[in-house]
Structures are given as C-alpha cells and as structure tokens.
Amino acid sequence: MNLPQGTEQLVQELTERIRLDFHGVLPKLQLRFIPYSEWVADDPRVAPAEEEDLVCITDRASFPIHASEGTEISCSIVAAQLQDHAMDDLGRPWPSLGPEGHRLVPTPGLDDLRKACWQVKGTFRCPVGYLLGALEVFGLVE
C-alpha cells in the first residue's frame, strides 16, 4: 500500500477502532486505503487535490476520509459510512439502545473535545472503538 508519508499510523489506529465496533455486524469487513490522487487518476474531469487525502475502499463504497484533519475526523467519517452498511444488512437501526419502543440510535460524530464518538445528544456518548465493549458492560449487546 503506497500511502502518503505520515499516514500509516492514522490508518492503523482507524482500522483497529473501526474493527472493534463493527466486527459483530460486518464480520467480513475489509478496509483498504489509497491516496486520493490514485482514486481519481483515471477521471480527467477531477482536478488534483491541493492536499493529498486518503480514500477508504470497502466492498460497497469508496469515500475520502479527510486524513489531513486527523484520526478523529477520519474515524467519524468511516464509522458513519459503515453504520449505513450495517443497517442495510440488518434491515433495522444499528446500534440501538434501550427498551423496545424507546430505542435510541447513536450516530458517529465529533464530541465537544473533537473526539470521534457514538452519540445521542445529551443521553449517550462512547468513543469510536469502544462501542461493543460498552454495550457488553451495560448488558445492551444486540
């Protein structure tokens, strides 16, 4: 994998955190990362990016992850994309917390400290990479 200099650690941490949260619902998940310039190389309509970014490639989608903005924003972007895949596969919201009829569905985003978290405004917050562990602790595993 020919990644831009300095992004290997970001990719390693991002991959580990994403796998921890999604291994139960996307067990065959494969993540691959390539430079943005390689992703658009065959499309003459796309202007070269000012800064080289990374693109995450899964079996269903490919999307820029804004690596230049750091690991947290990248984790948030990848988790949001994969949450859609999980919900498509399950045919229902995922993850969902709480009793039937009062379920909350956390979504990935940045918290006030700019950390990638699964969150439901004012009621739940869990860092990306710790979701399944937290759900197990509280007996909320689906």
Backbone as CSV, one residue per row, in Angstrom:
resi,resn,N_x,N_y,N_z,CA_x,CA_y,CA_z,C_x,C_y,C_z
1,MET,0.860,-1.167,0.000,0.000,0.000,0.000,0.908,1.232,0.000
2,ASN,0.737,2.092,-0.981,1.533,3.309,-1.106,0.781,4.490,-0.518
3,LEU,0.881,4.680,0.779,0.157,5.764,1.441,1.042,6.992,1.535
4,PRO,0.419,8.168,1.554,1.212,9.394,1.746,1.996,9.311,3.057
5,GLN,3.155,9.918,3.043,4.031,9.891,4.208,3.306,10.392,5.466
6,GLY,3.477,9.657,6.555,2.909,10.058,7.826,1.494,9.593,8.090
7,THR,0.887,8.861,7.151,-0.496,8.440,7.354,-0.631,6.993,7.826
8,GLU,0.473,6.256,7.877,0.410,4.845,8.250,-0.166,4.662,9.650
9,GLN,0.267,5.473,10.597,-0.219,5.358,11.973,-1.712,5.685,12.050
10,LEU,-2.158,6.703,11.334,-3.573,7.046,11.295,-4.386,5.863,10.774
11,VAL,-3.943,5.257,9.678,-4.655,4.131,9.083,-4.698,2.951,10.048
12,GLN,-3.600,2.683,10.729,-3.565,1.562,11.672,-4.548,1.786,12.829
13,GLU,-4.517,2.963,13.445,-5.429,3.249,14.557,-6.878,3.244,14.093
14,LEU,-7.151,3.883,12.978,-8.511,3.929,12.446,-9.030,2.512,12.194
15,THR,-8.239,1.684,11.547,-8.646,0.319,11.233,-8.942,-0.476,12.501
16,GLU,-8.086,-0.371,13.495,-8.304,-1.091,14.757,-9.601,-0.648,15.430
17,ARG,-9.816,0.647,15.520,-11.012,1.164,16.190,-12.289,0.772,15.448
18,ILE,-12.270,0.857,14.138,-13.444,0.508,13.341,-13.749,-0.982,13.469
19,ARG,-12.734,-1.816,13.390,-12.958,-3.265,13.517,-13.562,-3.622,14.868
20,LEU,-13.115,-2.963,15.923,-13.652,-3.247,17.258,-15.154,-2.965,17.326
21,ASP,-15.610,-1.920,16.684,-17.028,-1.568,16.737,-17.888,-2.367,15.765
22,PHE,-17.339,-2.792,14.651,-18.165,-3.375,13.596,-17.990,-4.876,13.388
23,HIS,-17.074,-5.522,14.090,-16.815,-6.931,13.787,-18.039,-7.814,13.997
24,GLY,-18.930,-7.450,14.896,-20.124,-8.252,15.129,-21.194,-8.105,14.061
25,VAL,-21.258,-6.959,13.406,-22.315,-6.725,12.411,-21.794,-6.744,10.972
26,LEU,-20.514,-6.534,10.791,-19.898,-6.615,9.461,-18.671,-7.526,9.554
27,PRO,-18.888,-8.825,9.798,-17.759,-9.719,10.073,-16.775,-9.882,8.917
28,LYS,-17.206,-9.651,7.701,-16.319,-9.802,6.540,-15.751,-8.467,6.074
29,LEU,-15.857,-7.458,6.906,-15.413,-6.112,6.541,-13.936,-6.091,6.157
30,GLN,-13.684,-5.538,4.996,-12.325,-5.302,4.530,-12.184,-3.809,4.266
31,LEU,-11.183,-3.192,4.858,-10.904,-1.781,4.619,-9.583,-1.685,3.870
32,ARG,-9.588,-0.873,2.850,-8.363,-0.609,2.095,-8.264,0.894,1.926
33,PHE,-7.063,1.414,1.950,-6.854,2.852,1.837,-5.874,3.126,0.710
34,ILE,-6.241,4.106,-0.112,-5.360,4.520,-1.202,-5.314,6.048,-1.220
35,PRO,-4.282,6.612,-1.812,-4.232,8.069,-1.962,-5.362,8.552,-2.876
36,TYR,-5.888,9.715,-2.581,-6.956,10.322,-3.374,-6.528,10.440,-4.840
37,SER,-5.275,10.830,-5.077,-4.802,11.019,-6.450,-4.877,9.720,-7.248
38,GLU,-4.656,8.603,-6.588,-4.772,7.301,-7.255,-6.241,6.971,-7.544
39,TRP,-7.114,7.345,-6.622,-8.551,7.072,-6.744,-9.149,7.790,-7.947
40,VAL,-8.701,9.011,-8.212,-9.266,9.813,-9.302,-8.373,9.854,-10.540
41,ALA,-7.325,9.077,-10.563,-6.333,9.158,-11.637,-6.928,8.934,-13.024
42,ASP,-7.931,8.102,-13.128,-8.498,7.792,-14.443,-9.636,8.717,-14.855
43,ASP,-9.916,9.736,-14.058,-11.023,10.644,-14.359,-10.466,12.037,-14.667
44,PRO,-10.373,12.396,-15.944,-9.780,13.685,-16.314,-10.608,14.889,-15.850
45,ARG,-11.874,14.668,-15.469,-12.728,15.784,-15.029,-12.394,16.248,-13.612
46,VAL,-11.643,15.445,-12.875,-11.355,15.774,-11.477,-10.033,16.518,-11.386
47,ALA,-10.088,17.684,-10.786,-8.872,18.476,-10.579,-8.047,17.848,-9.464
48,PRO,-6.735,17.926,-9.553,-5.906,17.382,-8.479,-6.188,18.105,-7.159
49,ALA,-6.138,17.366,-6.094,-6.366,17.950,-4.770,-5.156,18.775,-4.361
50,GLU,-5.421,19.854,-3.626,-4.317,20.672,-3.125,-3.495,19.890,-2.110
51,GLU,-4.185,19.145,-1.247,-3.521,18.289,-0.263,-3.910,16.861,-0.548
52,GLU,-2.947,15.956,-0.453,-3.256,14.542,-0.691,-4.096,14.007,0.462
53,ASP,-5.202,13.399,0.138,-6.073,12.783,1.130,-6.035,11.282,0.931
54,LEU,-6.665,10.573,1.831,-6.822,9.135,1.688,-8.270,8.827,1.367
55,VAL,-8.458,7.729,0.669,-9.783,7.228,0.348,-9.901,5.842,0.963
56,CYS,-11.005,5.621,1.668,-11.306,4.312,2.229,-12.129,3.549,1.197
57,ILE,-11.735,2.316,0.941,-12.443,1.469,-0.010,-12.946,0.238,0.733
58,THR,-14.253,-0.008,0.620,-14.860,-1.218,1.173,-15.434,-2.008,-0.003
59,ASP,-16.083,-3.111,0.298,-16.678,-3.895,-0.779,-17.888,-3.201,-1.400
60,ARG,-18.387,-2.113,-0.761,-19.596,-1.448,-1.248,-19.422,0.018,-1.596
61,ALA,-18.382,0.623,-1.115,-18.263,2.073,-1.301,-16.803,2.501,-1.231
62,SER,-16.576,3.700,-1.695,-15.275,4.340,-1.518,-15.534,5.817,-1.255
63,PHE,-14.749,6.388,-0.344,-15.006,7.759,0.080,-13.761,8.355,0.716
64,PRO,-13.540,9.663,0.513,-12.420,10.359,1.163,-12.646,10.400,2.679
65,ILE,-11.550,10.339,3.438,-11.675,10.315,4.900,-11.097,11.555,5.584
66,HIS,-10.654,12.529,4.837,-10.117,13.777,5.392,-8.974,13.511,6.368
67,ALA,-8.033,12.685,5.946,-6.915,12.286,6.797,-6.090,13.475,7.279
68,SER,-6.020,14.520,6.489,-5.224,15.683,6.899,-5.794,16.357,8.144
69,GLU,-7.085,16.079,8.446,-7.705,16.655,9.641,-7.525,15.772,10.869
70,GLY,-6.918,14.598,10.698,-6.572,13.761,11.839,-7.413,12.507,11.994
71,THR,-6.973,11.685,12.913,-7.586,10.381,13.155,-9.042,10.488,13.577
72,GLU,-9.368,11.438,14.409,-10.728,11.506,14.957,-11.769,11.788,13.878
73,ILE,-11.514,12.754,13.019,-12.477,13.040,11.952,-12.554,11.859,10.987
74,SER,-11.416,11.230,10.721,-11.410,10.062,9.842,-12.219,8.920,10.440
75,CYS,-12.062,8.654,11.737,-12.851,7.602,12.405,-14.344,7.907,12.320
76,SER,-14.695,9.141,12.526,-16.093,9.547,12.473,-16.686,9.326,11.082
77,ILE,-15.957,9.686,10.051,-16.421,9.529,8.672,-16.586,8.062,8.313
78,VAL,-15.590,7.248,8.629,-15.660,5.819,8.290,-16.780,5.140,9.075
79,ALA,-16.897,5.445,10.367,-17.957,4.844,11.182,-19.343,5.200,10.637
80,ALA,-19.537,6.431,10.212,-20.835,6.849,9.673,-21.169,6.086,8.389
81,GLN,-20.187,5.927,7.518,-20.417,5.177,6.278,-20.755,3.717,6.578
82,LEU,-20.003,3.118,7.509,-20.214,1.710,7.815,-21.489,1.477,8.610
83,GLN,-21.927,2.464,9.378,-23.202,2.335,10.073,-24.319,2.127,9.050
84,ASP,-24.262,2.852,7.942,-25.253,2.668,6.874,-25.208,1.244,6.327
85,HIS,-24.002,0.700,6.119,-23.877,-0.685,5.633,-24.499,-1.663,6.627
86,ALA,-24.199,-1.468,7.909,-24.728,-2.369,8.945,-26.252,-2.319,8.965
87,MET,-26.814,-1.130,8.894,-28.273,-1.006,8.920,-28.896,-1.626,7.673
88,ASP,-28.249,-1.483,6.519,-28.747,-2.130,5.303,-28.767,-3.650,5.478
89,ASP,-27.684,-4.204,6.013,-27.596,-5.660,6.207,-28.620,-6.170,7.212
90,LEU,-28.795,-5.438,8.311,-29.689,-5.870,9.380,-31.150,-5.558,9.096
91,GLY,-31.391,-4.563,8.255,-32.751,-4.141,7.966,-33.401,-3.405,9.123
92,ARG,-32.575,-2.775,9.954,-33.069,-2.027,11.124,-31.969,-1.082,11.599
93,PRO,-32.324,-0.149,12.466,-31.305,0.759,13.000,-30.235,-0.012,13.784
94,TRP,-29.016,0.457,13.663,-27.896,-0.116,14.423,-26.893,0.978,14.700
95,PRO,-26.302,1.015,15.871,-26.686,0.276,17.075,-27.956,0.894,17.666
96,SER,-28.675,0.126,18.433,-29.842,0.687,19.109,-29.763,0.344,20.583
97,LEU,-30.107,1.312,21.393,-30.002,1.191,22.844,-31.361,1.412,23.478
98,GLY,-31.609,0.741,24.570,-32.827,0.988,25.328,-33.913,-0.023,25.046
99,PRO,-34.996,0.069,25.799,-36.095,-0.882,25.672,-36.906,-0.642,24.400
100,GLU,-37.566,-1.692,23.952,-38.432,-1.611,22.770,-39.406,-0.442,22.925
101,GLY,-39.579,0.320,21.881,-40.476,1.468,21.920,-39.795,2.754,22.356
102,HIS,-38.622,2.627,22.975,-37.872,3.808,23.432,-36.406,3.707,23.007
103,ARG,-36.171,3.132,21.875,-34.800,2.902,21.418,-34.137,4.210,20.976
104,LEU,-32.859,4.297,21.297,-32.022,5.397,20.840,-31.004,4.817,19.876
105,VAL,-30.695,5.558,18.832,-29.711,5.100,17.846,-28.566,6.103,17.818
106,PRO,-27.440,5.746,18.455,-26.282,6.646,18.412,-25.727,6.754,16.996
107,THR,-25.216,7.903,16.665,-24.566,8.119,15.382,-23.163,8.651,15.628
108,PRO,-22.230,8.333,14.731,-20.866,8.820,14.905,-20.762,10.305,14.580
109,GLY,-19.945,10.967,15.341,-19.670,12.381,15.123,-18.561,12.809,16.065
110,LEU,-18.230,14.074,16.026,-17.208,14.596,16.934,-17.886,15.194,18.155
111,ASP,-17.351,14.887,19.339,-17.907,15.480,20.551,-17.304,16.870,20.765
112,ASP,-17.583,17.456,21.902,-17.096,18.815,22.190,-15.574,18.899,22.252
113,LEU,-14.919,17.773,22.523,-13.457,17.738,22.584,-12.837,17.306,21.252
114,ARG,-13.696,17.209,20.216,-13.286,16.803,18.865,-12.765,15.370,18.826
115,LYS,-13.383,14.505,19.637,-13.092,13.070,19.635,-14.230,12.355,18.917
116,ALA,-13.884,11.354,18.113,-14.909,10.591,17.398,-15.675,9.738,18.394
117,CYS,-16.985,9.965,18.462,-17.832,9.257,19.418,-19.145,8.843,18.771
118,TRP,-19.689,7.736,19.283,-21.081,7.390,19.039,-21.858,8.220,20.032
119,GLN,-22.871,8.926,19.566,-23.563,9.805,20.496,-25.044,9.966,20.172
120,VAL,-25.786,10.149,21.246,-27.172,10.574,21.191,-27.202,11.803,22.076
121,LYS,-27.510,12.927,21.496,-27.402,14.207,22.193,-27.965,14.149,23.622
122,GLY,-27.086,14.418,24.570,-27.491,14.527,25.970,-27.749,13.229,26.711
123,THR,-27.679,12.072,26.023,-28.002,10.838,26.732,-26.940,9.760,26.637
124,PHE,-26.110,9.764,25.610,-25.145,8.689,25.420,-23.964,9.214,24.627
125,ARG,-22.772,8.806,25.046,-21.551,9.129,24.297,-20.539,8.032,24.567
126,CYS,-19.957,7.509,23.498,-18.970,6.442,23.607,-17.964,6.603,22.472
127,PRO,-16.663,6.604,22.785,-15.665,6.763,21.723,-15.752,5.661,20.671
128,VAL,-15.549,6.023,19.418,-15.466,5.036,18.347,-14.312,4.089,18.706
129,GLY,-14.598,2.805,18.650,-13.627,1.784,19.017,-13.953,1.112,20.340
130,TYR,-14.893,1.691,21.081,-15.265,1.148,22.392,-16.740,0.797,22.476
131,LEU,-17.463,0.895,21.383,-18.906,0.718,21.422,-19.320,-0.668,21.912
132,LEU,-18.810,-1.713,21.288,-19.247,-3.046,21.680,-18.848,-3.371,23.105
133,GLY,-17.679,-2.946,23.536,-17.266,-3.155,24.927,-18.202,-2.464,25.898
134,ALA,-18.590,-1.243,25.583,-19.509,-0.501,26.454,-20.874,-1.157,26.485
135,LEU,-21.361,-1.610,25.350,-22.662,-2.261,25.305,-22.650,-3.573,26.098
136,GLU,-21.538,-4.297,26.042,-21.409,-5.530,26.816,-21.433,-5.233,28.308
137,VAL,-20.687,-4.221,28.727,-20.640,-3.856,30.158,-22.029,-3.557,30.687
138,PHE,-22.825,-2.871,29.903,-24.155,-2.472,30.343,-25.246,-3.464,29.936
139,GLY,-24.844,-4.618,29.401,-25.807,-5.640,29.026,-26.717,-5.228,27.888
140,LEU,-26.201,-4.440,26.970,-27.026,-3.933,25.875,-26.647,-4.525,24.521
141,VAL,-25.874,-5.600,24.515,-25.452,-6.186,23.251,-26.647,-6.717,22.493
142,GLU,-26.719,-6.344,21.215,-27.868,-6.771,20.388,-27.648,-8.181,19.906
